[in-house]
Amino acid sequence: MPAASDSLDAKIAARVASLDPAQFASTFARQGAFLYLDDVLPRDVTAQLADLARTLMPAVNRNYLPGHKQGGSVSRHAIDKLAPLISELYRSRALVRWLQAIVGETLLLSPEDDPHAYALYYYTRPGDHIGWHYDTSYYDGRRYTLLLGVIDDSSCRLDYELHTRTAGITPEAGSIQYAPGAIVLFDGDKLRHRITPLGPNEMRVSLTFEYVTNAHMRPWRRFISNMKDAVAYFGFRQVFGKLAARSRAPRKAI
């Protein structure tokens, strides 16, 4: 896929230029690889994302795991076809450089066959939620999650616990309601978190970007990851149908 358009990348670069990553890097490290900022995305970009989220509602795959999660999602495979602006934002060089300066590591794009690389998550029915969990990385390296607020006409909150896997540090609980344009950045294997249930006549949509430090995934972990994505998020057609299509595609001569 191509990189972000020059105009979008320039817009992101202009916005993050006023957000010195050095001042956030220490907070990110002190909080055990977690950072919340309430006003990052340019407002016109956020408005475009909200419009796209509403347009993509017919493509939402609803999922329900008793006692753990209920909601809907749209994978990167559908986004690539229907909302390329999102994939351009994910690839923004300015955004990735800024994130790298905060986490202190080189960040790589997730592989093209990863449906979680960038995805939209929809809470549109009363009770939609996700229980306590970690964003487990099945890659050989770390996987950093970037949550972006898109639509939030809800009472849902992101509850979280810091330092649950840090020896010698007492876990610290927190709760936020991140508005459109806000971001949450964290190491998925370190942050225990949940989204509280949606109330009546409410709606919430968030966008997730996943960046990795090592894009290699062992075959058996890939199978587990694909099964999890198919059952809990995007459906078997989105996950395994896309893989089958790739395997049938003719190989280009070298």
KAGI-V553359 format. One record per backbone hydrogen bond with DSSP energy under -0.5 kcal/mol. NH is the residue of the N-H (numbers start at 1). CO is the residue of the C=O. Records with the same first field share a line. If there is no record, write none. Layout:
NH->CO, CO
This chain:
9->5
10->6
11->7
12->8
13->9
14->10
15->11
16->12
17->13
18->15
19->16
20->18
23->20
24->20, 21
25->21
26->22
28->24
29->25
30->26
31->27
32->29
33->28
34->28
35->185
37->183
40->181
41->181
46->42
47->43
48->44
49->45
50->46
51->47
52->48
53->49
54->50
55->51
56->52
57->54
58->55
59->56
60->57
61->73
62->60
63->71
65->69
66->64
68->65
69->65
70->129
71->63
72->122
73->61
74->120
76->115
79->75
80->76
81->77
82->78
83->79
86->83
87->83
88->84
89->85
90->86
91->87
92->89
96->92
97->93
98->94
99->95
100->96
101->97
102->98
103->99
104->100
105->100
108->212
110->210
114->111
115->113
117->114
119->208
120->74
121->206
122->72
123->204
124->122
127->198
128->125
129->70
130->195
131->68
133->193
135->188
136->134
138->136
140->216
141->214
144->211
145->186
146->209
147->145, 184
148->207
149->182
150->205
151->205
153->203
158->176
159->157, 194
160->174
161->192
162->172
164->190
166->163
167->165
169->166
172->162
174->160
176->158
181->149
182->179
183->37
184->147
185->35
186->145
187->33
188->143, 186
190->187
191->187
192->161, 190
193->133, 191
194->159
195->130
196->157
198->128
202->199
203->153
204->123
205->151
206->121
207->148
208->119
209->146
210->117
211->144
212->108
213->142
221->218
222->218
223->219
224->220
225->221
226->222
227->223
228->224
229->225
230->226
231->227
232->228
233->229
234->229
235->229, 230
239->235
240->236
241->236, 237
242->237
243->239
244->240
245->241
246->242
247->243
248->244
249->245
